[in-house]
Amino acid sequence: MTWTEKLLIIMQFGRRSLVNFWIFLEQEVHQILMI
């Protein structure tokens, strides 16, 4: 999935998933940094 698709799915969950969104972002960043 692309970044835009992930963002749209996350936005559909609403504000309650902001914490999950940041956790997801950290995981993505770690994966990018590891490469």
PQR file of N, CA, C, O and H, with PARSE charges and radii, in Angstrom:
ATOM      1  N   MET A   1       0.833  -1.198   0.000 -0.4000 1.5000
ATOM      2  CA  MET A   1       0.000   0.000   0.000 -0.0000 2.0000
ATOM      3  C   MET A   1       0.870   1.250   0.000  0.5500 1.7000
ATOM      4  O   MET A   1       1.979   1.263   0.534 -0.5500 1.4000
ATOM      5  N   THR A   2       0.340   2.285  -0.606 -0.4000 1.5000
ATOM      6  CA  THR A   2       1.082   3.543  -0.650 -0.0000 2.0000
ATOM      7  C   THR A   2       0.797   4.360   0.609  0.5500 1.7000
ATOM      8  O   THR A   2      -0.116   4.053   1.375 -0.5500 1.4000
ATOM      9  H   THR A   2      -0.561   2.274  -1.040  0.4000 1.0000
ATOM     10  N   TRP A   3       1.607   5.415   0.804 -0.4000 1.5000
ATOM     11  CA  TRP A   3       1.434   6.269   1.983 -0.0000 2.0000
ATOM     12  C   TRP A   3       0.034   6.884   2.004  0.5500 1.7000
ATOM     13  O   TRP A   3      -0.595   6.969   3.059 -0.5500 1.4000
ATOM     14  H   TRP A   3       2.348   5.665   0.182  0.4000 1.0000
ATOM     15  N   THR A   4      -0.452   7.312   0.836 -0.4000 1.5000
ATOM     16  CA  THR A   4      -1.763   7.975   0.797 -0.0000 2.0000
ATOM     17  C   THR A   4      -2.869   7.002   1.191  0.5500 1.7000
ATOM     18  O   THR A   4      -3.807   7.370   1.899 -0.5500 1.4000
ATOM     19  H   THR A   4       0.059   7.244  -0.021  0.4000 1.0000
ATOM     20  N   GLU A   5      -2.753   5.752   0.725 -0.4000 1.5000
ATOM     21  CA  GLU A   5      -3.769   4.752   1.071 -0.0000 2.0000
ATOM     22  C   GLU A   5      -3.761   4.482   2.570  0.5500 1.7000
ATOM     23  O   GLU A   5      -4.817   4.368   3.193 -0.5500 1.4000
ATOM     24  H   GLU A   5      -1.992   5.453   0.149  0.4000 1.0000
ATOM     25  N   LYS A   6      -2.552   4.380   3.152 -0.4000 1.5000
ATOM     26  CA  LYS A   6      -2.452   4.144   4.592 -0.0000 2.0000
ATOM     27  C   LYS A   6      -3.045   5.322   5.360  0.5500 1.7000
ATOM     28  O   LYS A   6      -3.763   5.125   6.341 -0.5500 1.4000
ATOM     29  H   LYS A   6      -1.695   4.473   2.646  0.4000 1.0000
ATOM     30  N   LEU A   7      -2.750   6.542   4.920 -0.4000 1.5000
ATOM     31  CA  LEU A   7      -3.259   7.726   5.608 -0.0000 2.0000
ATOM     32  C   LEU A   7      -4.778   7.786   5.543  0.5500 1.7000
ATOM     33  O   LEU A   7      -5.429   8.137   6.526 -0.5500 1.4000
ATOM     34  H   LEU A   7      -2.167   6.702   4.123  0.4000 1.0000
ATOM     35  N   LEU A   8      -5.350   7.442   4.381 -0.4000 1.5000
ATOM     36  CA  LEU A   8      -6.804   7.472   4.246 -0.0000 2.0000
ATOM     37  C   LEU A   8      -7.450   6.472   5.186  0.5500 1.7000
ATOM     38  O   LEU A   8      -8.456   6.773   5.828 -0.5500 1.4000
ATOM     39  H   LEU A   8      -4.821   7.157   3.581  0.4000 1.0000
ATOM     40  N   ILE A   9      -6.868   5.273   5.268 -0.4000 1.5000
ATOM     41  CA  ILE A   9      -7.412   4.241   6.164 -0.0000 2.0000
ATOM     42  C   ILE A   9      -7.320   4.697   7.614  0.5500 1.7000
ATOM     43  O   ILE A   9      -8.263   4.526   8.387 -0.5500 1.4000
ATOM     44  H   ILE A   9      -6.051   5.028   4.747  0.4000 1.0000
ATOM     45  N   ILE A  10      -6.172   5.280   7.983 -0.4000 1.5000
ATOM     46  CA  ILE A  10      -5.983   5.744   9.361 -0.0000 2.0000
ATOM     47  C   ILE A  10      -6.953   6.871   9.679  0.5500 1.7000
ATOM     48  O   ILE A  10      -7.511   6.920  10.775 -0.5500 1.4000
ATOM     49  H   ILE A  10      -5.405   5.419   7.356  0.4000 1.0000
ATOM     50  N   MET A  11      -7.158   7.776   8.728 -0.4000 1.5000
ATOM     51  CA  MET A  11      -8.053   8.917   8.959 -0.0000 2.0000
ATOM     52  C   MET A  11      -9.489   8.436   9.176  0.5500 1.7000
ATOM     53  O   MET A  11     -10.258   9.079   9.891 -0.5500 1.4000
ATOM     54  H   MET A  11      -6.705   7.736   7.838  0.4000 1.0000
ATOM     55  N   GLN A  12      -9.850   7.311   8.564 -0.4000 1.5000
ATOM     56  CA  GLN A  12     -11.204   6.793   8.715 -0.0000 2.0000
ATOM     57  C   GLN A  12     -11.463   6.331  10.141  0.5500 1.7000
ATOM     58  O   GLN A  12     -12.608   6.333  10.595 -0.5500 1.4000
ATOM     59  H   GLN A  12      -9.225   6.788   7.983  0.4000 1.0000
ATOM     60  N   PHE A  13     -10.407   5.933  10.853 -0.4000 1.5000
ATOM     61  CA  PHE A  13     -10.578   5.450  12.224 -0.0000 2.0000
ATOM     62  C   PHE A  13     -10.846   6.600  13.199  0.5500 1.7000
ATOM     63  O   PHE A  13     -11.388   6.384  14.282 -0.5500 1.4000
ATOM     64  H   PHE A  13      -9.478   5.930  10.484  0.4000 1.0000
ATOM     65  N   GLY A  14     -10.470   7.803  12.819 -0.4000 1.5000
ATOM     66  CA  GLY A  14     -10.749   8.951  13.667 -0.0000 2.0000
ATOM     67  C   GLY A  14      -9.610   9.284  14.618  0.5500 1.7000
ATOM     68  O   GLY A  14      -8.523   8.711  14.548 -0.5500 1.4000
ATOM     69  H   GLY A  14     -10.029   7.979  11.939  0.4000 1.0000
ATOM     70  N   ARG A  15      -9.892  10.219  15.501 -0.4000 1.5000
ATOM     71  CA  ARG A  15      -8.859  10.741  16.396 -0.0000 2.0000
ATOM     72  C   ARG A  15      -8.374   9.699  17.390  0.5500 1.7000
ATOM     73  O   ARG A  15      -7.235   9.767  17.852 -0.5500 1.4000
ATOM     74  H   ARG A  15     -10.776  10.684  15.558  0.4000 1.0000
ATOM     75  N   ARG A  16      -9.226   8.734  17.726 -0.4000 1.5000
ATOM     76  CA  ARG A  16      -8.845   7.743  18.732 -0.0000 2.0000
ATOM     77  C   ARG A  16      -7.639   6.925  18.295  0.5500 1.7000
ATOM     78  O   ARG A  16      -6.937   6.359  19.133 -0.5500 1.4000
ATOM     79  H   ARG A  16     -10.151   8.679  17.351  0.4000 1.0000
ATOM     80  N   SER A  17      -7.395   6.858  17.002 -0.4000 1.5000
ATOM     81  CA  SER A  17      -6.299   6.032  16.504 -0.0000 2.0000
ATOM     82  C   SER A  17      -5.018   6.839  16.294  0.5500 1.7000
ATOM     83  O   SER A  17      -4.057   6.343  15.705 -0.5500 1.4000
ATOM     84  H   SER A  17      -7.965   7.318  16.321  0.4000 1.0000
ATOM     85  N   LEU A  18      -5.007   8.084  16.778 -0.4000 1.5000
ATOM     86  CA  LEU A  18      -3.805   8.904  16.603 -0.0000 2.0000
ATOM     87  C   LEU A  18      -2.594   8.251  17.241  0.5500 1.7000
ATOM     88  O   LEU A  18      -1.492   8.302  16.694 -0.5500 1.4000
ATOM     89  H   LEU A  18      -5.787   8.486  17.257  0.4000 1.0000
ATOM     90  N   VAL A  19      -2.800   7.634  18.406 -0.4000 1.5000
ATOM     91  CA  VAL A  19      -1.686   6.959  19.083 -0.0000 2.0000
ATOM     92  C   VAL A  19      -1.185   5.818  18.216  0.5500 1.7000
ATOM     93  O   VAL A  19       0.022   5.654  18.039 -0.5500 1.4000
ATOM     94  H   VAL A  19      -3.695   7.593  18.850  0.4000 1.0000
ATOM     95  N   ASN A  20      -2.105   5.027  17.674 -0.4000 1.5000
ATOM     96  CA  ASN A  20      -1.709   3.924  16.791 -0.0000 2.0000
ATOM     97  C   ASN A  20      -1.008   4.464  15.552  0.5500 1.7000
ATOM     98  O   ASN A  20      -0.081   3.845  15.031 -0.5500 1.4000
ATOM     99  H   ASN A  20      -3.086   5.161  17.817  0.4000 1.0000
ATOM    100  N   PHE A  21      -1.465   5.638  15.083 -0.4000 1.5000
ATOM    101  CA  PHE A  21      -0.860   6.254  13.903 -0.0000 2.0000
ATOM    102  C   PHE A  21       0.598   6.605  14.160  0.5500 1.7000
ATOM    103  O   PHE A  21       1.458   6.365  13.313 -0.5500 1.4000
ATOM    104  H   PHE A  21      -2.218   6.141  15.506  0.4000 1.0000
ATOM    105  N   TRP A  22       0.879   7.181  15.343 -0.4000 1.5000
ATOM    106  CA  TRP A  22       2.258   7.558  15.650 -0.0000 2.0000
ATOM    107  C   TRP A  22       3.125   6.327  15.842  0.5500 1.7000
ATOM    108  O   TRP A  22       4.290   6.321  15.443 -0.5500 1.4000
ATOM    109  H   TRP A  22       0.180   7.377  16.032  0.4000 1.0000
ATOM    110  N   ILE A  23       2.564   5.272  16.454 -0.4000 1.5000
ATOM    111  CA  ILE A  23       3.307   4.013  16.611 -0.0000 2.0000
ATOM    112  C   ILE A  23       3.641   3.464  15.230  0.5500 1.7000
ATOM    113  O   ILE A  23       4.757   3.004  14.986 -0.5500 1.4000
ATOM    114  H   ILE A  23       1.618   5.277  16.778  0.4000 1.0000
ATOM    115  N   PHE A  24       2.658   3.518  14.325 -0.4000 1.5000
ATOM    116  CA  PHE A  24       2.863   3.056  12.956 -0.0000 2.0000
ATOM    117  C   PHE A  24       3.951   3.887  12.270  0.5500 1.7000
ATOM    118  O   PHE A  24       4.802   3.340  11.567 -0.5500 1.4000
ATOM    119  H   PHE A  24       1.752   3.892  14.523  0.4000 1.0000
ATOM    120  N   LEU A  25       3.924   5.194  12.472 -0.4000 1.5000
ATOM    121  CA  LEU A  25       4.935   6.066  11.869 -0.0000 2.0000
ATOM    122  C   LEU A  25       6.332   5.705  12.356  0.5500 1.7000
ATOM    123  O   LEU A  25       7.276   5.639  11.569 -0.5500 1.4000
ATOM    124  H   LEU A  25       3.233   5.638  13.042  0.4000 1.0000
ATOM    125  N   GLU A  26       6.454   5.474  13.657 -0.4000 1.5000
ATOM    126  CA  GLU A  26       7.764   5.130  14.218 -0.0000 2.0000
ATOM    127  C   GLU A  26       8.274   3.832  13.607  0.5500 1.7000
ATOM    128  O   GLU A  26       9.460   3.716  13.299 -0.5500 1.4000
ATOM    129  H   GLU A  26       5.687   5.528  14.296  0.4000 1.0000
ATOM    130  N   GLN A  27       7.385   2.853  13.429 -0.4000 1.5000
ATOM    131  CA  GLN A  27       7.786   1.581  12.832 -0.0000 2.0000
ATOM    132  C   GLN A  27       8.254   1.795  11.397  0.5500 1.7000
ATOM    133  O   GLN A  27       9.256   1.218  10.973 -0.5500 1.4000
ATOM    134  H   GLN A  27       6.421   2.948  13.679  0.4000 1.0000
ATOM    135  N   GLU A  28       7.528   2.622  10.653 -0.4000 1.5000
ATOM    136  CA  GLU A  28       7.905   2.903   9.263 -0.0000 2.0000
ATOM    137  C   GLU A  28       9.268   3.581   9.213  0.5500 1.7000
ATOM    138  O   GLU A  28      10.115   3.228   8.393 -0.5500 1.4000
ATOM    139  H   GLU A  28       6.714   3.091  10.997  0.4000 1.0000
ATOM    140  N   VAL A  29       9.475   4.550  10.088 -0.4000 1.5000
ATOM    141  CA  VAL A  29      10.752   5.279  10.113 -0.0000 2.0000
ATOM    142  C   VAL A  29      11.896   4.334  10.461  0.5500 1.7000
ATOM    143  O   VAL A  29      12.965   4.401   9.854 -0.5500 1.4000
ATOM    144  H   VAL A  29       8.787   4.837  10.754  0.4000 1.0000
ATOM    145  N   HIS A  30      11.677   3.460  11.432 -0.4000 1.5000
ATOM    146  CA  HIS A  30      12.722   2.515  11.816 -0.0000 2.0000
ATOM    147  C   HIS A  30      13.081   1.617  10.641  0.5500 1.7000
ATOM    148  O   HIS A  30      14.255   1.322  10.417 -0.5500 1.4000
ATOM    149  H   HIS A  30      10.809   3.406  11.926  0.4000 1.0000
ATOM    150  N   GLN A  31      12.071   1.179   9.887 -0.4000 1.5000
ATOM    151  CA  GLN A  31      12.325   0.324   8.724 -0.0000 2.0000
ATOM    152  C   GLN A  31      13.147   1.071   7.685  0.5500 1.7000
ATOM    153  O   GLN A  31      14.064   0.509   7.086 -0.5500 1.4000
ATOM    154  H   GLN A  31      11.117   1.418  10.068  0.4000 1.0000
ATOM    155  N   ILE A  32      12.815   2.343   7.474 -0.4000 1.5000
ATOM    156  CA  ILE A  32      13.536   3.147   6.485 -0.0000 2.0000
ATOM    157  C   ILE A  32      14.981   3.358   6.936  0.5500 1.7000
ATOM    158  O   ILE A  32      15.910   3.267   6.133 -0.5500 1.4000
ATOM    159  H   ILE A  32      12.070   2.800   7.961  0.4000 1.0000
ATOM    160  N   LEU A  33      15.159   3.638   8.220 -0.4000 1.5000
ATOM    161  CA  LEU A  33      16.506   3.898   8.732 -0.0000 2.0000
ATOM    162  C   LEU A  33      17.367   2.639   8.701  0.5500 1.7000
ATOM    163  O   LEU A  33      18.585   2.719   8.544 -0.5500 1.4000
ATOM    164  H   LEU A  33      14.405   3.711   8.872  0.4000 1.0000
ATOM    165  N   MET A  34      16.736   1.487   8.850 -0.4000 1.5000
ATOM    166  CA  MET A  34      17.485   0.228   8.884 -0.0000 2.0000
ATOM    167  C   MET A  34      18.032  -0.133   7.506  0.5500 1.7000
ATOM    168  O   MET A  34      19.026  -0.850   7.389 -0.5500 1.4000
ATOM    169  H   MET A  34      15.746   1.423   8.977  0.4000 1.0000
ATOM    170  N   ILE A  35      17.367   0.375   6.460 -0.4000 1.5000
ATOM    171  CA  ILE A  35      17.808   0.043   5.095 -0.0000 2.0000
ATOM    172  C   ILE A  35      19.148   0.714   4.809  0.5500 1.7000
ATOM    173  O   ILE A  35      19.693   0.562   3.716 -0.5500 1.4000
ATOM    174  H   ILE A  35      16.560   0.958   6.555  0.4000 1.0000
TER
END
